[in-house]
């Protein structure tokens, strides 16, 4: 059996990037960005590494985690013989990402800060920083591809669909894509780890990071309580029957089953409870029994804050596929513009637990067209 590292090539790189290009790699201290730096260096590009410090935590233990990541990135850069620097974007991250994150939770919605981080930090601040310091392009460890066709840049799914991250990249546009390099787009995760091991990178067996970028693997509820006061309230059925007390609407999302603390209810069936809605102004969490409860599915959503990667709003209505959460299978739908920045999305089949505050992302085959924020969902209980 062939070693996957031996068959690696850089076909994920757009053909327009000249070999004399200077490329700055966003190095996070993980195996993916480490391999990106190695692949680009080995391909003959002039490569430098940059570690983005986006979060400052008062808790010393978490501060040490960030410092460990920076140290890991620095060791890889030294091993590869490339320049390395650290830039502190924490104030900008707070203003442009985390503040929005808190606002959304105050409104009872479930935001996705990783998408904002890509738009506001990695493909804006980091890009400008790199270009100002002489780079021609930036590279990251995202699993995605870029090509140039019909005089525009296209964002394409990665070869490894289990790792494809275009869902998190829909909010960037032509200018950023023209300067973006994703060397992992043609590779699988096992190939990436094999390259790292063969190259003797210290991150070759480092565990993948999980969770929200600045929260990591900490207890989410405990983290959020440091910034937003919990407001307990009623937990009731769609018919208004009182069930229990909830800890605060911000701790729950549509479709949630675990952590409700409901069990053994008098006169109720022995089947699991799910969150099926929120009444924000009344501070009521709506729950119901049954995995297939009708309030858990919907076929129509309304989205705003749309970004189209082509930097042009397409003519509607049009048919395509879409995802309303990461790693969801593509779902056929029709998209119709009903306002200046207001779109209606009609799915061919009912979708489960479509959640306001999350993103709907559109695709035409492998091409990511863009997406927006889910504002309303027909058929669910979500009262502002």
C-alpha positions in Angstrom: 0.0 0.0 0.0 1.4 3.4 -1.0 2.3 5.9 1.7 -0.3 8.7 1.2 2.4 11.3 1.8 4.3 10.1 -1.2 1.5 10.8 -3.6 0.7 14.3 -2.4 0.7 17.2 -4.9 -0.3 20.8 -4.8 -3.1 20.7 -7.3 -5.2 22.5 -4.7 -3.2 25.6 -5.5 -4.8 27.8 -8.2 -2.7 27.8 -11.3 -2.3 31.6 -11.3 0.0 31.6 -8.3 3.6 32.1 -9.6 6.4 30.1 -8.0 8.1 33.3 -6.9 5.1 34.3 -4.8 5.5 35.3 -1.1 2.9 33.5 1.0 2.2 34.1 4.7 0.6 31.1 6.5 -1.8 31.6 9.3 -0.2 29.1 11.8 -2.5 28.0 14.6 -0.2 25.5 16.2 -2.2 22.6 14.8 -1.2 19.9 12.3 -3.2 21.4 9.4 -1.5 24.8 9.2 1.8 23.2 10.0 1.5 21.0 6.9 0.4 24.0 4.8 3.6 25.7 5.7 5.7 22.6 4.8 3.9 22.0 1.5 4.4 25.6 0.3 8.0 25.7 1.4 8.7 22.4 -0.3 7.0 23.7 -3.5 9.5 26.5 -3.7 7.5 29.5 -2.4 8.8 32.1 -0.1 6.9 31.3 3.1 6.5 33.0 6.5 4.3 32.1 9.4 2.0 34.2 11.5 0.3 33.3 14.7 -2.9 35.2 15.4 -3.7 35.8 19.1 -7.4 36.4 19.0 -8.5 35.8 22.5 -7.2 36.9 26.0 -8.5 34.8 28.9 -8.1 36.0 32.5 -8.0 32.4 33.6 -4.3 31.5 33.6 -5.0 27.9 32.6 -6.6 29.0 29.3 -3.9 31.6 28.8 -1.4 28.7 28.9 -3.4 26.8 26.3 -3.0 29.8 23.9 0.7 30.1 24.7 1.1 26.4 24.0 -0.4 26.8 20.6 1.8 29.7 19.8 4.9 27.7 21.0 3.9 24.8 18.8 3.6 27.0 15.8 6.9 28.6 16.5 8.6 25.2 16.8 7.3 24.1 13.4 8.4 27.4 11.8 11.9 27.0 13.2 12.0 23.4 12.0 11.0 24.5 8.5 13.4 27.4 8.6 10.8 30.1 7.9 10.3 33.5 9.5 7.6 33.6 12.2 5.8 36.3 14.1 2.8 36.8 16.5 0.1 39.4 16.1 -2.4 40.3 18.7 -5.9 40.8 17.2 -7.7 40.3 20.5 -9.2 43.8 20.7 -10.5 43.6 17.2 -11.8 40.1 17.8 -13.7 41.4 20.8 -15.3 44.3 18.9 -16.0 42.6 15.6 -16.7 39.0 16.6 -17.3 38.4 20.3 -19.6 41.4 20.8 -21.8 40.2 18.0 -21.7 36.7 19.5 -23.1 38.0 22.8 -25.7 40.2 21.2 -27.1 37.2 19.4 -27.3 35.1 22.5 -29.1 38.0 24.3 -31.6 37.9 21.5 -32.2 34.2 22.1 -30.5 33.1 18.9 -27.7 30.6 18.3 -24.8 32.3 16.4 -21.7 30.8 14.7 -18.7 32.9 15.6 -16.3 30.9 13.5 -17.9 32.3 10.3 -17.5 35.8 11.6 -13.9 35.1 12.6 -13.1 34.1 9.1 -14.7 37.2 7.6 -13.5 39.8 10.1 -10.2 38.4 11.3 -8.5 35.8 9.1 -9.6 37.1 5.7 -9.6 40.8 6.6 -7.2 41.8 9.4 -4.8 38.9 8.8 -4.9 39.4 5.0 -4.2 43.1 5.3 -1.4 42.5 7.8 0.3 40.0 5.5 -0.1 42.2 2.4 1.2 45.2 4.2 4.3 43.2 5.2 5.1 42.2 1.7 3.2 39.0 1.1 1.4 38.3 -2.2 -1.0 35.7 -0.7 -2.1 34.2 2.5 -2.6 30.5 3.2 -4.6 28.7 5.9 -5.3 25.1 6.9 -8.9 25.2 5.8 -10.1 22.2 3.8 -11.4 24.0 0.7 -10.4 24.8 -2.9 -10.3 27.9 -5.0 -10.3 28.2 -8.8 -10.6 30.9 -11.4 -13.3 30.5 -14.1 -15.2 32.9 -16.2 -13.3 35.9 -14.8 -14.2 35.2 -11.2 -12.8 33.2 -8.3 -14.9 30.2 -7.1 -14.9 28.6 -3.7 -15.1 24.8 -4.0 -15.6 22.0 -1.6 -12.6 20.0 -0.4 -11.8 16.6 -1.8 -12.3 15.2 1.8 -16.0 16.0 2.2 -15.9 14.9 5.8 -13.5 17.8 6.5 -14.9 20.3 4.0 -15.0 23.8 5.6 -16.6 25.9 2.9 -19.6 26.2 5.2 -17.5 28.5 7.4 -16.0 30.4 4.5 -19.2 31.6 2.7 -18.9 35.1 4.1 -15.7 36.1 2.2 -15.7 37.5 -1.3 -13.7 37.9 -4.5 -11.0 40.2 -3.1 -10.1 37.8 -0.3 -10.4 34.7 -2.5 -8.0 36.2 -5.0 -5.4 36.2 -2.3 -6.3 32.9 -0.5 -4.4 29.7 -0.8 -5.8 26.4 0.6 -3.2 23.7 0.0 -5.2 21.0 1.9 -8.2 21.2 -0.5 -7.1 18.1 -2.4 -5.9 16.1 0.6 -7.6 13.9 3.2 -6.9 14.2 6.9 -4.9 10.9 7.0 -2.7 12.2 4.2 -2.1 15.4 6.1 -1.0 13.6 9.3 1.2 11.3 7.2 2.9 14.3 5.6 3.4 15.8 9.1 4.9 12.6 10.5 7.2 12.1 7.5 8.3 15.7 7.8 9.0 15.3 11.5 6.7 18.1 12.5 6.1 18.2 16.2 2.4 18.7 15.6 1.9 15.5 13.6 0.0 13.7 16.4 -1.5 16.8 18.1 -5.2 16.4 18.8 -7.6 18.4 16.5 -9.2 21.4 18.2 -12.9 21.2 18.7 -15.7 23.6 19.8 -16.0 27.3 19.2 -12.7 28.9 18.4 -12.3 31.0 21.6 -14.1 28.5 23.9 -12.5 25.3 22.9 -13.4 22.3 25.0 -14.5 24.2 28.1 -18.0 23.9 29.5 -20.0 26.2 27.3 -22.6 27.2 29.8 -20.0 28.1 32.4 -18.1 30.1 29.9 -21.2 32.0 28.8 -22.3 32.8 32.3 -19.2 34.9 32.8 -20.5 37.4 30.2 -24.3 37.1 30.2 -26.4 36.8 33.4 -28.5 33.7 33.4 -32.3 34.3 33.5 -34.2 31.2 34.6 -37.8 30.8 33.4 -40.6 28.5 32.5 -40.2 25.3 30.5 -43.6 24.4 29.0 -45.2 22.4 26.2 -46.6 23.9 23.0 -50.0 23.9 24.7 -48.7 25.9 27.6 -48.5 23.1 30.2 -45.7 23.8 32.8 -43.0 21.2 32.8 -40.0 22.6 34.8 -37.7 25.6 35.1 -35.0 26.3 32.5 -31.6 27.8 33.4 -31.7 30.5 30.8 -32.8 30.6 27.1 -29.2 31.2 26.0 -28.2 27.7 27.1 -30.6 25.9 24.8 -30.9 25.5 21.0 -33.7 24.0 18.8 -33.6 20.2 18.6 -31.6 19.9 21.8 -32.3 16.7 23.8 -29.5 16.5 26.4 -29.3 18.6 29.4 -33.0 19.5 29.8 -33.3 17.8 33.1 -36.7 16.4 32.3 -37.7 12.9 33.2 -40.5 10.9 34.8 -43.2 13.5 34.1 -46.5 12.6 35.5 -49.1 11.5 32.8 -46.5 11.7 30.0 -45.2 9.0 27.7 -41.8 7.4 28.2 -40.0 9.1 25.2 -37.4 11.8 25.1 -38.0 15.5 25.3 -36.7 18.1 22.8 -36.5 21.8 22.6 -39.0 22.9 19.9 -39.2 26.6 20.4 -38.5 29.8 22.4 -40.7 32.7 23.5 -38.1 35.4 24.0 -40.2 38.2 25.5 -41.8 35.8 27.9 -38.6 33.9 28.7 -40.3 30.6 28.0 -38.6 27.5 26.6 -40.9 25.3 24.7 -40.3 21.5 24.8 -42.1 18.5 23.4 -41.8 14.7 23.3 -40.8 12.6 20.4 -37.9 12.6 17.9 -40.3 13.2 15.0 -42.4 15.9 16.6 -43.8 18.2 13.8 -42.4 21.3 15.5 -38.9 20.0 14.9 -39.1 20.2 11.1 -39.8 22.9 8.6 -39.5 23.5 4.9 -39.3 27.3 4.7 -36.8 29.7 6.2 -36.0 33.4 5.8 -32.4 34.7 5.7 -30.7 38.1 5.7 -27.1 39.4 5.8 -26.5 37.5 2.6 -23.1 37.3 1.1 -22.6 36.1 -2.5 -19.1 34.9 -3.2 -19.3 36.2 -6.8 -20.0 39.7 -5.3 -23.2 39.8 -7.3 -26.7 38.9 -6.2 -28.0 36.2 -8.4 -31.3 36.4 -10.2 -34.1 34.6 -8.3 -35.8 32.4 -8.0 -33.2 29.7 -8.6 -32.7 26.2 -7.5 -29.6 24.9 -5.7 -28.7 22.9 -2.6 -28.1 24.2 0.9 -26.9 23.4 4.3 -28.3 24.8 7.6 -25.5 23.3 9.7 -22.0 22.1 9.2 -21.6 18.5 7.9 -25.2 18.3 6.9 -25.8 16.6 3.6 -26.7 19.0 0.8 -30.5 19.6 0.6 -32.3 20.7 -2.6 -34.1 24.0 -2.3 -35.4 27.1 -4.2 -34.1 30.5 -3.3 -36.2 33.6 -3.8 -35.3 37.3 -3.1 -38.2 39.0 -1.3 -36.5 42.2 -0.1 -33.2 44.2 -0.5 -31.4 41.8 1.9 -34.2 39.3 2.6 -34.4 35.9 1.0 -36.9 33.0 1.2 -35.5 29.5 1.0 -38.0 26.6 0.3 -36.7 23.1 0.8 -37.9 20.1 -1.2 -38.0 18.0 1.9 -38.6 19.0 5.6 -35.5 20.0 7.5 -34.8 19.2 11.1 -34.0 21.8 13.8 -33.4 24.8 11.5 -32.2 27.4 14.0 -32.4 31.2 13.9 -28.9 32.8 14.2 -27.2 29.9 12.4 -26.2 30.1 8.7 -27.8 28.7 5.6 -25.1 28.2 2.9 -25.9 27.6 -0.8 -24.1 25.3 -3.3 -24.2 24.4 -6.9 -22.5 21.0 -7.0 -19.1 21.5 -5.5 -19.2 25.3 -5.7 -20.2 27.4 -2.7 -22.3 30.3 -3.9 -22.6 32.1 -0.6 -25.1 32.2 2.3 -26.7 34.2 5.1 -28.0 34.3 8.6 -31.3 32.4 9.3 -33.7 35.0 10.6 -37.0 33.2 10.8 -38.2 29.7 10.2 -41.8 28.8 9.3 -43.6 26.2 11.4 -41.5 26.6 14.6 -42.3 28.4 17.8 -39.9 31.3 17.9 -41.4 34.5 19.3 -39.1 37.5 19.7 
